[in-house]
Amino acid sequence: MYWFRHNWWKAAGILLMLYVIFGGLLFEVPHLPVVRQTIRNIYFHVGMWFAMMFILAVSLVYSIRFLAHGRPADDGRALAAVKAGLLFGILGLLTGMIWARFTWGSFWVNDPKLNGAVVGLLTYFAYMLLRHSLEEDDKRGRLAGVYNVFAFVMCFVFIMILPRLAPASIHPGIDGNPALSAGDLAPGMRKVFFPAMAGWFIMAWWLFSVIDRLDAIERKIAELIDNP
């Protein structure tokens, strides 16, 4: 009972994802030209990208808190959130590439939406490189915090804004948010899509919390080694 009181959201996340897997694979979907049954991937591919943006926003908040108060724990949580965000971003790219292979005939096409997604992720890989290039904790945290604000803004621009300014794109959602605009989803798909979004957000937060705890243990071990 104690575990459930403190971890009910994890149980809810597991149940949601089991429902999404079951419903995503077995519930009826529209038989549309070109995409056909691959439209089921929308529950996973889009959910991963939304989860990525959510957890990167969490990282942004912790970076701002670190810059304001200088608490090392906030810098550590910002880093953990970026790690979780990068994982979801990579998974989003992979599921998108598989989807592209079966709808566009190629794993990758020269499209502003796809190119923007890669550049957006690269801004966060640069964040990781920046952290590894500095040794002094406070200096690393402050530079990384400032860069994290920049990275979030640039990632949003590359993924959400610049593709909409492009003259054309074959990727859905160029004029709005995929699956959220009116008419994007059949009514029957909404009963899976919105639980999927909630489930992916919970999974992102759960992964972030696990990475944060593991990083904290790693830092403590390093401190004990340096100061026996």
ZAROLO-131768 format. One line per 8 residues: number of its first residue (from 1); their letters; for each residue x, z, y of C-alpha. Coordinates in nm, 2 decimals. Layout:
NUM> a> X/Z/Y  ...
***
This chain:
1> mywfrhnw> 0.00/0.00/0.00  0.29/0.08/0.24  0.44/-0.26/0.18  0.11/-0.44/0.24  0.05/-0.25/0.57  0.39/-0.36/0.70  0.41/-0.71/0.54  0.05/-0.83/0.53
9> wkaagill> 0.15/-1.13/0.75  0.39/-1.24/0.47  0.11/-1.23/0.22  -0.11/-1.42/0.45  0.16/-1.68/0.50  0.21/-1.72/0.12  -0.17/-1.76/0.07  -0.19/-2.01/0.35
17> mlyvifgg> 0.09/-2.22/0.22  -0.05/-2.22/-0.14  -0.38/-2.33/0.01  -0.21/-2.61/0.21  -0.01/-2.73/-0.10  -0.33/-2.73/-0.31  -0.55/-2.88/-0.04  -0.29/-3.12/0.09
25> llfevphl> -0.24/-3.27/-0.25  -0.59/-3.27/-0.39  -0.85/-3.27/-0.11  -1.00/-3.60/-0.01  -0.83/-3.79/0.27  -0.93/-4.12/0.44  -0.79/-4.43/0.27  -0.64/-4.59/0.58
33> pvvrqtir> -0.44/-4.92/0.59  -0.07/-4.89/0.56  -0.05/-4.51/0.54  -0.30/-4.47/0.25  -0.24/-4.15/0.05  0.09/-4.08/0.24  -0.13/-3.94/0.52  -0.12/-3.61/0.32
41> niyfhvgm> 0.24/-3.57/0.45  0.09/-3.48/0.79  0.03/-3.13/0.67  0.40/-3.08/0.60  0.59/-3.31/0.83  0.40/-3.23/1.15  0.38/-2.86/1.05  0.76/-2.84/1.02
49> wfammfil> 0.82/-2.99/1.36  0.57/-2.76/1.52  0.73/-2.46/1.35  1.07/-2.58/1.47  0.95/-2.59/1.84  0.78/-2.25/1.80  1.09/-2.08/1.66  1.32/-2.25/1.91
57> avslvysi> 1.09/-2.11/2.19  1.15/-1.77/2.03  1.52/-1.83/2.06  1.48/-1.92/2.42  1.30/-1.59/2.49  1.58/-1.39/2.33  1.85/-1.58/2.52  1.67/-1.51/2.85
65> rflahgrp> 1.64/-1.14/2.75  2.01/-1.13/2.67  2.10/-1.29/3.00  1.88/-1.03/3.18  1.98/-0.72/2.99  2.30/-0.80/2.80  2.19/-0.65/2.47  2.39/-0.80/2.18
73> addgrala> 2.09/-0.78/1.95  1.90/-1.02/2.16  2.19/-1.27/2.14  2.20/-1.23/1.77  1.83/-1.30/1.74  1.86/-1.60/1.96  2.12/-1.74/1.72  1.91/-1.65/1.41
81> avkagllf> 1.61/-1.84/1.56  1.82/-2.15/1.63  1.94/-2.15/1.27  1.59/-2.13/1.15  1.48/-2.40/1.39  1.76/-2.63/1.28  1.65/-2.59/0.92  1.29/-2.68/1.00
89> gilglltg> 1.41/-2.97/1.22  1.62/-3.11/0.93  1.33/-3.08/0.69  1.11/-3.25/0.95  1.35/-3.54/0.97  1.37/-3.57/0.59  1.00/-3.57/0.54  0.96/-3.82/0.82
97> miwarftw> 1.22/-4.05/0.67  1.04/-4.04/0.33  0.71/-4.11/0.50  0.87/-4.40/0.70  1.01/-4.55/0.37  0.66/-4.58/0.23  0.48/-4.69/0.54  0.73/-4.89/0.75
105> gsfwvndp> 0.95/-5.01/0.46  1.27/-4.83/0.58  1.39/-4.48/0.60  1.48/-4.53/0.97  1.38/-4.77/1.24  1.50/-4.80/1.60  1.21/-4.61/1.76  1.22/-4.39/2.08
113> klngavvg> 1.03/-4.11/1.90  1.27/-4.10/1.61  1.58/-4.14/1.82  1.46/-3.87/2.06  1.41/-3.63/1.77  1.77/-3.68/1.65  1.92/-3.63/2.00  1.70/-3.32/2.04
121> lltyfaym> 1.85/-3.17/1.72  2.20/-3.26/1.83  2.16/-3.05/2.14  2.12/-2.75/1.91  2.41/-2.85/1.69  2.61/-2.85/2.01  2.49/-2.49/2.07  2.63/-2.39/1.73
129> llrhslee> 2.96/-2.56/1.81  2.98/-2.38/2.15  2.93/-2.05/1.98  3.21/-2.11/1.73  3.45/-2.23/2.00  3.45/-1.89/2.18  3.59/-1.56/2.05  3.49/-1.30/2.32
137> ddkrgrla> 3.14/-1.17/2.23  3.00/-1.12/2.58  3.14/-1.45/2.71  3.01/-1.63/2.41  2.67/-1.47/2.44  2.63/-1.55/2.81  2.75/-1.91/2.78  2.54/-1.97/2.47
145> gvynvfaf> 2.24/-1.81/2.64  2.27/-2.04/2.94  2.32/-2.34/2.72  2.02/-2.24/2.51  1.79/-2.26/2.81  1.93/-2.61/2.88  1.90/-2.71/2.51  1.54/-2.61/2.48
153> vmcfvfim> 1.45/-2.81/2.79  1.65/-3.12/2.68  1.50/-3.10/2.33  1.15/-3.09/2.47  1.23/-3.39/2.70  1.38/-3.60/2.42  1.10/-3.52/2.17  0.79/-3.50/2.39
161> ilprlapa> 0.85/-3.67/2.73  1.10/-3.96/2.70  0.92/-4.13/2.40  0.60/-4.13/2.61  0.78/-4.32/2.88  0.90/-4.59/2.64  0.72/-4.92/2.65  0.63/-4.91/2.28
169> sihpgidg> 0.66/-4.70/1.97  0.53/-4.74/1.61  0.53/-4.36/1.57  0.19/-4.20/1.60  0.13/-3.97/1.89  0.31/-4.17/2.16  0.02/-4.11/2.40  -0.04/-3.75/2.29
177> npalsagd> 0.03/-3.49/2.03  0.00/-3.63/1.67  -0.30/-3.49/1.49  -0.42/-3.29/1.79  -0.58/-3.56/2.00  -0.95/-3.64/1.95  -1.00/-3.88/1.66  -0.65/-3.83/1.51
185> lapgmrkv> -0.78/-3.64/1.21  -1.08/-3.69/0.99  -1.30/-3.38/1.00  -1.22/-3.30/0.64  -0.85/-3.29/0.71  -0.88/-3.03/0.98  -0.97/-2.76/0.73  -0.62/-2.81/0.58
193> ffpamagw> -0.42/-2.91/0.89  -0.49/-2.60/1.11  -0.42/-2.35/0.83  -0.10/-2.55/0.77  0.00/-2.49/1.13  -0.06/-2.12/1.10  0.13/-2.11/0.76  0.43/-2.30/0.89
201> fimawwlf> 0.45/-2.07/1.20  0.45/-1.76/0.97  0.71/-1.92/0.75  0.93/-1.99/1.05  0.90/-1.63/1.18  0.97/-1.50/0.83  1.28/-1.72/0.79  1.40/-1.61/1.13
209> svidrlda> 1.36/-1.24/1.05  1.56/-1.29/0.72  1.84/-1.47/0.89  1.85/-1.21/1.16  1.89/-0.93/0.91  2.15/-1.11/0.71  2.35/-1.19/1.03  2.33/-0.82/1.14
217> ierkiael> 2.47/-0.71/0.80  2.75/-0.97/0.83  2.84/-0.84/1.18  2.83/-0.48/1.06  3.07/-0.56/0.77  3.30/-0.74/1.01  3.30/-0.43/1.24  3.39/-0.21/0.95
225> idnp> 3.67/-0.44/0.84  3.81/-0.45/1.20  3.77/-0.08/1.26  3.81/0.10/0.92
***
